[in-house]
Amino acid sequence: MSFENSKGETFLYELARAGETTKLIGYMKRGSSPVVRQRAAELLGDFSDLSEEQGREEVITELIVTVQQCDDEDVRSQAVDSLVRFGDEPLKRLINRFADFDVSSAPGWLIAENLVEWLEMDRPEFRLVAATGIGWFGGEETLPALVSAFTDTDARVRLRAVRACGSIGDDRCVEALATRLTDPDTRVQKEAASALGALGTKNALDALIPAARDADPEVRQIAIENLGQYGSIEPLVVLLRALEDESGPIRRTAIISLIELFVQAPSDKSHKMRSTIVEQLEALELVDVVPQLVDILNESERWAIRRNAIWLIGRLVDEADPQVQECLIDALDDEDDSTAQVAATTLAKLGGKDLEKRLMMYRQRQEGGSEPWVRTQFVLDKLGTDPGAELVSTGVNYTYVSEPEDYSEDDDDGAPDT
């Protein structure tokens, strides 16, 4: 097969559209000009979603070989750039090829020490690989080199350096990470917010607060999501303000973070924090958080979040409307027993138009004597209705408590303590 370029570069795009990766590899290795080889290497990066059966391994291997053996710097750099798109594992293999030792058995500090030298290379693609690898293998001794890379002229290098600092997890890089919250590239800003959140220390979270007011909604969301780690009242004003954000996902994230505040709080401070948050939510005039709580209850996979969302509904709602009724009734069958108990006592406390009818319809779908059936009957008993429907006394009693964590199981009958 001839690799002469007689049709400009159009034919390479035709090969890419046809999925001819083997032919593209040929042009990357033996194309008639560096421009053709570089373009072929670039197009191979578009196949990062290939399966093994479709030739993924062949593409990765040949990109690594090109980085290692090609005599043209532009082609090598493009091969690195394309390789990055295939994920972290190929980059580890690339590092192993260039190291003077076996990376798989070498200590992390030795690998990182070699990669620090790569941060000084002229080609940004190699600096990118270096920053990425230091995040895997480096420790606190590599932080100065990574922080220096925060001002790299290439945004991809800055992003990887910021991510590496977050992976290493040293509080001493907080100040430097905070400077990247105003990086010219939004991707770097998001990575800096994520890195500060991953650190999760008081200093890191303090530095993250300004990002909750960032112009970019994704940066705001990352910051707001992580502020729930505080376990104290400090970010309350910021989170309350976020409840008025124009972005629905951000408003929902703010509610979850408010819940996280008292979930993460020390036990001796949790009660006061709950009371403060409820008071502040009740004082909001322009924001109705109940629909957000209903969505969280329906969508969250975390028991503590669902349980406390129900608890908040019980504190913020005077009478359950149909939407609230349906979500609480569905929670009577929650796999977390405490969450289901909170749902039962909240329904009994709130009541609401047509609630009895909905409960009886729900009970008919449950196996007699099952936990959901018993909880449903408890609510009906508490509501004092169900006339002519063979009301059955279950002997079960629940008490509406001040906090979800106050529920416990009775060793004798499995019902919560009264």
C-alpha positions as CSV (number, residue, x, y, z in Angstrom):
1,M,0.0,0.0,0.0
2,S,1.3,3.4,-0.9
3,F,1.3,6.2,1.7
4,E,1.9,9.0,-0.8
5,N,-0.4,12.0,-0.3
6,S,-1.9,12.8,-3.7
7,K,-5.3,14.1,-2.5
8,G,-4.3,16.6,0.2
9,E,-5.6,15.5,3.6
10,T,-9.2,14.8,2.6
11,F,-8.6,11.1,2.1
12,L,-7.6,10.8,5.7
13,Y,-11.0,12.0,6.8
14,E,-12.6,9.5,4.5
15,L,-10.6,6.7,6.1
16,A,-11.7,7.9,9.5
17,R,-15.3,8.0,8.6
18,A,-15.0,4.5,7.3
19,G,-13.3,3.3,10.5
20,E,-10.2,2.3,8.7
21,T,-7.9,2.5,11.8
22,T,-5.2,0.2,10.4
23,K,-4.8,2.3,7.3
24,L,-4.7,5.5,9.5
25,I,-1.9,3.9,11.5
26,G,0.0,3.2,8.3
27,Y,-0.2,6.9,7.3
28,M,0.8,8.0,10.9
29,K,3.9,5.8,10.6
30,R,4.8,6.1,6.9
31,G,2.9,9.1,5.5
32,S,4.6,11.0,2.8
33,S,5.0,14.1,4.9
34,P,5.0,15.1,8.6
35,V,1.7,17.0,8.0
36,V,0.0,13.7,6.8
37,R,1.5,11.7,9.7
38,Q,0.4,14.3,12.2
39,R,-3.1,14.5,10.9
40,A,-3.4,10.7,10.9
41,A,-2.3,10.6,14.5
42,E,-4.9,13.3,15.4
43,L,-7.7,11.3,13.7
44,L,-6.8,8.2,15.6
45,G,-7.6,10.0,18.8
46,D,-11.3,10.0,17.6
47,F,-11.4,6.3,18.1
48,S,-11.0,6.3,21.9
49,D,-14.4,4.6,22.4
50,L,-13.3,1.5,20.4
51,S,-13.8,-1.8,22.0
52,E,-11.0,-4.4,22.2
53,E,-12.7,-6.3,19.4
54,Q,-12.7,-3.3,17.2
55,G,-9.0,-2.7,17.4
56,R,-8.6,-0.5,20.5
57,E,-5.4,-2.2,21.6
58,E,-3.8,-1.8,18.1
59,V,-4.4,1.9,18.1
60,I,-3.1,2.4,21.6
61,T,0.1,0.4,20.9
62,E,0.9,2.2,17.7
63,L,0.3,5.6,19.3
64,I,2.8,4.7,22.0
65,V,5.3,3.4,19.5
66,T,5.0,6.7,17.5
67,V,5.6,8.7,20.6
68,Q,8.7,6.6,21.3
69,Q,10.2,6.3,17.8
70,C,9.0,9.0,15.5
71,D,11.7,11.6,14.6
72,D,9.2,14.5,14.1
73,E,8.3,16.4,17.3
74,D,5.0,17.6,16.0
75,V,3.9,14.0,15.1
76,R,5.0,12.7,18.5
77,S,3.2,15.5,20.3
78,Q,0.0,14.8,18.4
79,A,0.3,11.1,19.2
80,V,0.5,11.9,22.9
81,D,-2.5,14.2,22.6
82,S,-4.5,11.4,21.0
83,L,-3.3,8.9,23.5
84,V,-4.6,11.1,26.4
85,R,-8.1,10.6,25.0
86,F,-7.9,6.8,25.6
87,G,-7.7,7.3,29.4
88,D,-5.2,6.8,32.1
89,E,-4.0,3.3,31.6
90,P,-2.4,4.0,28.2
91,L,-0.6,7.0,29.7
92,K,0.8,4.7,32.4
93,R,2.1,2.4,29.7
94,L,3.6,5.4,27.9
95,I,5.5,6.4,31.1
96,N,6.7,2.8,31.5
97,R,8.1,2.9,27.9
98,F,10.2,6.0,28.6
99,A,11.4,5.2,32.1
100,D,14.8,3.7,32.7
101,F,13.3,1.2,35.0
102,D,10.2,-1.0,35.3
103,V,7.4,1.3,36.5
104,S,5.3,-1.6,37.7
105,S,7.9,-2.5,40.4
106,A,9.5,0.9,41.0
107,P,8.7,3.0,44.1
108,G,6.4,5.9,43.4
109,W,8.9,8.5,44.4
110,L,11.4,7.4,41.8
111,I,8.7,7.5,39.0
112,A,7.6,10.9,40.2
113,E,11.1,12.2,40.3
114,N,11.6,11.3,36.7
115,L,8.3,12.9,35.7
116,V,9.1,16.2,37.3
117,E,11.9,16.6,34.7
118,W,9.2,16.2,32.0
119,L,7.4,19.3,33.3
120,E,10.3,21.3,31.8
121,M,10.0,19.8,28.3
122,D,9.1,22.2,25.5
123,R,6.1,20.2,24.2
124,P,3.0,20.7,26.3
125,E,1.8,17.2,25.6
126,F,4.7,15.7,27.5
127,R,4.2,18.2,30.3
128,L,0.6,17.0,30.4
129,V,1.7,13.4,30.8
130,A,4.1,14.4,33.5
131,A,1.5,16.3,35.5
132,T,-0.9,13.3,35.1
133,G,1.7,10.8,36.2
134,I,2.8,12.8,39.2
135,G,-0.8,12.7,40.4
136,W,-0.6,8.9,40.4
137,F,2.9,8.4,41.8
138,G,3.9,11.6,43.5
139,G,3.8,12.8,47.1
140,E,4.3,16.0,49.0
141,E,7.8,16.3,47.6
142,T,6.4,16.9,44.1
143,L,4.0,19.7,45.2
144,P,6.4,22.6,44.3
145,A,6.8,21.4,40.7
146,L,3.1,20.9,40.3
147,V,2.3,24.3,41.7
148,S,4.7,25.8,39.2
149,A,2.8,24.1,36.5
150,F,-0.4,26.0,37.6
151,T,0.8,28.8,35.4
152,D,1.7,26.7,32.4
153,T,0.8,28.3,29.1
154,D,-1.3,25.2,28.1
155,A,-4.6,24.9,29.9
156,R,-4.5,21.1,29.7
157,V,-1.3,21.0,31.6
158,R,-2.7,23.4,34.3
159,L,-5.8,21.2,34.6
160,R,-3.8,18.0,35.1
161,A,-1.5,19.7,37.6
162,V,-4.4,21.0,39.6
163,R,-6.0,17.5,39.5
164,A,-2.7,16.0,40.6
165,C,-2.6,18.3,43.7
166,G,-6.1,17.3,44.6
167,S,-5.1,13.6,44.3
168,I,-2.0,14.0,46.5
169,G,-4.2,15.8,49.1
170,D,-1.9,18.1,50.9
171,D,-3.4,21.1,52.6
172,R,-0.3,23.2,51.8
173,C,-1.5,23.6,48.2
174,V,-4.8,25.2,49.1
175,E,-3.6,28.8,48.4
176,A,-2.3,27.8,45.0
177,L,-5.4,25.9,44.1
178,A,-7.5,28.9,45.1
179,T,-5.8,31.0,42.5
180,R,-7.0,28.6,39.8
181,L,-10.6,29.3,40.7
182,T,-10.2,32.4,38.5
183,D,-8.2,30.7,35.7
184,P,-8.9,31.9,32.2
185,D,-10.0,28.4,31.3
186,T,-13.3,27.3,32.9
187,R,-12.2,23.7,32.8
188,V,-9.3,24.6,35.1
189,Q,-11.6,26.5,37.4
190,K,-13.9,23.4,37.7
191,E,-10.9,21.2,38.4
192,A,-9.7,23.6,41.1
193,A,-13.1,23.6,42.8
194,S,-13.1,19.8,42.7
195,A,-9.6,19.5,44.1
196,L,-10.4,21.8,47.0
197,G,-13.5,19.8,47.7
198,A,-11.5,16.6,47.6
199,L,-9.1,18.0,50.2
200,G,-12.1,18.8,52.3
201,T,-10.1,20.6,55.1
202,K,-11.3,23.8,56.8
203,N,-8.8,25.8,54.8
204,A,-9.8,24.2,51.5
205,L,-13.6,24.7,52.1
206,D,-13.0,28.3,53.1
207,A,-11.2,28.9,49.8
208,L,-14.1,27.3,48.0
209,I,-16.8,29.6,49.2
210,P,-16.1,32.4,46.6
211,A,-16.6,29.8,43.9
212,A,-20.2,29.3,44.9
213,R,-20.8,32.7,43.4
214,D,-18.9,32.1,40.2
215,A,-20.3,33.1,36.8
216,D,-20.0,29.6,35.5
217,P,-22.9,27.4,36.7
218,E,-20.8,24.2,36.7
219,V,-18.2,25.8,38.9
220,R,-20.9,27.1,41.2
221,Q,-22.4,23.6,41.4
222,I,-19.1,21.9,42.3
223,A,-18.5,24.4,45.0
224,I,-22.0,24.2,46.5
225,E,-21.9,20.4,46.4
226,N,-18.7,20.3,48.5
227,L,-19.7,23.0,51.0
228,G,-21.9,20.4,52.8
229,Q,-18.7,18.9,54.2
230,Y,-18.3,21.8,56.6
231,G,-20.4,20.2,59.4
232,S,-20.9,23.7,60.7
233,I,-23.0,26.7,60.1
234,E,-20.4,28.8,58.3
235,P,-21.5,28.3,54.7
236,L,-25.2,28.7,55.5
237,V,-25.6,32.1,54.0
238,V,-24.0,31.0,50.8
239,L,-26.1,27.9,50.5
240,L,-29.3,29.8,51.3
241,R,-28.4,32.3,48.5
242,A,-27.9,29.3,46.2
243,L,-31.5,28.3,46.7
244,E,-32.4,31.3,44.5
245,D,-30.0,30.4,41.7
246,E,-31.4,30.4,38.2
247,S,-30.2,26.8,37.7
248,G,-32.5,24.1,38.9
249,P,-29.7,21.5,39.5
250,I,-27.8,24.1,41.6
251,R,-30.9,24.8,43.7
252,R,-31.3,21.1,44.3
253,T,-27.6,20.7,45.1
254,A,-27.9,23.5,47.7
255,I,-30.7,21.7,49.5
256,I,-28.6,18.5,49.6
257,S,-25.6,20.4,51.0
258,L,-27.8,22.0,53.6
259,I,-28.9,18.5,54.7
260,E,-25.2,17.5,54.6
261,L,-24.4,20.2,57.1
262,F,-26.3,18.6,59.9
263,V,-25.6,15.1,58.8
264,Q,-21.9,15.8,59.0
265,A,-22.1,17.9,62.2
266,P,-20.8,16.5,65.5
267,S,-23.7,15.0,67.5
268,D,-23.6,17.7,70.2
269,K,-24.1,20.4,67.5
270,S,-26.5,18.7,65.2
271,H,-29.7,19.6,67.0
272,K,-28.9,23.3,67.1
273,M,-27.8,23.3,63.5
274,R,-31.1,21.6,62.4
275,S,-33.1,24.2,64.2
276,T,-31.2,27.1,62.7
277,I,-31.5,25.7,59.2
278,V,-35.2,25.1,59.5
279,E,-35.7,28.6,60.9
280,Q,-33.8,30.1,57.9
281,L,-35.7,28.0,55.4
282,E,-39.0,29.0,56.9
283,A,-38.0,32.6,56.7
284,L,-37.5,32.4,52.9
285,E,-40.2,34.4,51.2
286,L,-39.4,33.8,47.5
287,V,-38.3,30.2,47.6
288,D,-40.3,27.0,48.0
289,V,-37.9,24.2,48.8
290,V,-40.5,21.5,49.2
291,P,-40.5,20.5,45.5
292,Q,-36.8,20.2,45.6
293,L,-37.0,18.0,48.7
294,V,-39.6,15.8,46.9
295,D,-37.2,15.4,43.9
296,I,-34.3,14.5,46.3
297,L,-36.4,11.9,48.0
298,N,-37.4,10.4,44.7
299,E,-33.9,10.4,43.2
300,S,-31.2,10.2,45.9
301,E,-29.6,6.8,46.6
302,R,-28.3,7.9,50.0
303,W,-30.3,6.8,53.0
304,A,-29.2,9.7,55.2
305,I,-30.2,12.3,52.5
306,R,-33.6,10.7,51.9
307,R,-34.4,10.3,55.6
308,N,-33.5,13.9,56.3
309,A,-35.3,15.2,53.3
310,I,-38.5,13.6,54.7
311,W,-37.7,15.1,58.1
312,L,-37.4,18.6,56.6
313,I,-40.7,18.2,54.7
314,G,-42.3,17.4,58.1
315,R,-40.9,20.6,59.5
316,L,-41.7,22.9,56.6
317,V,-45.1,21.6,55.5
318,D,-48.4,22.2,57.4
319,E,-50.5,19.8,55.4
320,A,-49.3,17.4,52.7
321,D,-50.4,18.1,49.2
322,P,-50.9,15.3,46.7
323,Q,-47.3,15.4,45.5
324,V,-45.9,15.2,49.0
325,Q,-48.4,12.5,49.9
326,E,-47.3,10.3,47.0
327,C,-43.6,10.6,47.7
328,L,-44.0,9.9,51.4
329,I,-46.3,6.9,50.7
330,D,-43.8,5.5,48.3
331,A,-41.2,5.8,51.0
332,L,-43.2,3.5,53.3
333,D,-41.5,0.7,51.4
334,D,-38.0,2.2,51.6
335,E,-35.2,-0.4,51.9
336,D,-33.9,1.6,54.8
337,D,-36.1,0.9,57.8
338,S,-35.5,4.2,59.5
339,T,-36.3,6.2,56.4
340,A,-39.6,4.3,56.1
341,Q,-40.4,5.0,59.7
342,V,-39.7,8.7,59.3
343,A,-42.1,8.7,56.3
344,A,-44.8,7.0,58.3
345,T,-44.7,9.4,61.3
346,T,-44.4,12.4,58.9
347,L,-47.6,11.3,57.1
348,A,-49.4,10.8,60.4
349,K,-48.3,14.3,61.5
350,L,-49.2,16.2,58.3
351,G,-52.3,14.5,57.1
352,G,-53.9,16.1,54.0
353,K,-56.9,16.0,51.7
354,D,-57.6,12.5,50.3
355,L,-54.6,11.0,52.2
356,E,-56.7,8.2,53.7
357,K,-57.9,7.2,50.3
358,R,-54.4,7.1,48.9
359,L,-53.2,5.1,51.9
360,M,-56.0,2.5,51.6
361,M,-55.3,2.1,47.9
362,Y,-51.6,1.6,48.7
363,R,-52.3,-0.9,51.5
364,Q,-54.4,-3.0,49.1
365,R,-51.3,-3.5,47.0
366,Q,-49.2,-4.7,50.0
367,E,-49.0,-8.2,51.4
368,G,-50.9,-8.3,54.7
369,G,-48.6,-8.1,57.7
370,S,-45.6,-6.9,55.6
371,E,-43.7,-3.9,56.9
372,P,-45.2,-1.5,54.3
373,W,-48.7,-2.7,55.2
374,V,-48.0,-2.3,58.9
375,R,-46.7,1.2,58.5
376,T,-49.6,2.2,56.3
377,Q,-52.0,0.8,58.9
378,F,-50.2,2.8,61.6
379,V,-50.8,6.1,59.7
380,L,-54.4,5.2,59.2
381,D,-54.8,4.5,62.9
382,K,-53.2,7.8,63.7
383,L,-55.4,9.7,61.3
384,G,-58.4,8.1,63.1
385,T,-60.2,7.2,59.9
386,D,-60.8,4.2,57.6
387,P,-64.4,3.7,58.6
388,G,-66.0,0.5,57.4
389,A,-62.8,-0.8,55.9
390,E,-62.1,-3.4,58.5
391,L,-59.7,-1.3,60.5
392,V,-57.1,-3.6,62.0
393,S,-55.2,-2.6,65.0
394,T,-51.6,-3.6,64.5
395,G,-50.3,-2.9,68.0
396,V,-47.6,-0.8,66.4
397,N,-46.8,2.7,67.6
398,Y,-44.5,5.3,66.2
399,T,-43.6,8.6,67.8
400,Y,-42.8,11.7,65.8
401,V,-39.3,12.6,67.0
402,S,-37.2,15.8,66.7
403,E,-34.5,14.2,64.6
404,P,-34.4,11.1,62.3
405,E,-31.5,9.7,64.2
406,D,-33.7,9.3,67.3
407,Y,-35.5,6.3,65.7
408,S,-34.4,2.9,66.9
409,E,-35.7,-0.6,66.7
410,D,-37.3,-2.4,69.6
411,D,-35.5,-5.6,70.2
412,D,-38.8,-7.4,70.9
413,D,-41.1,-6.5,68.1
414,G,-39.0,-4.7,65.5
415,A,-41.0,-1.5,65.9
416,P,-39.3,1.8,66.8
417,D,-39.2,2.9,70.4
418,T,-41.9,5.2,71.5
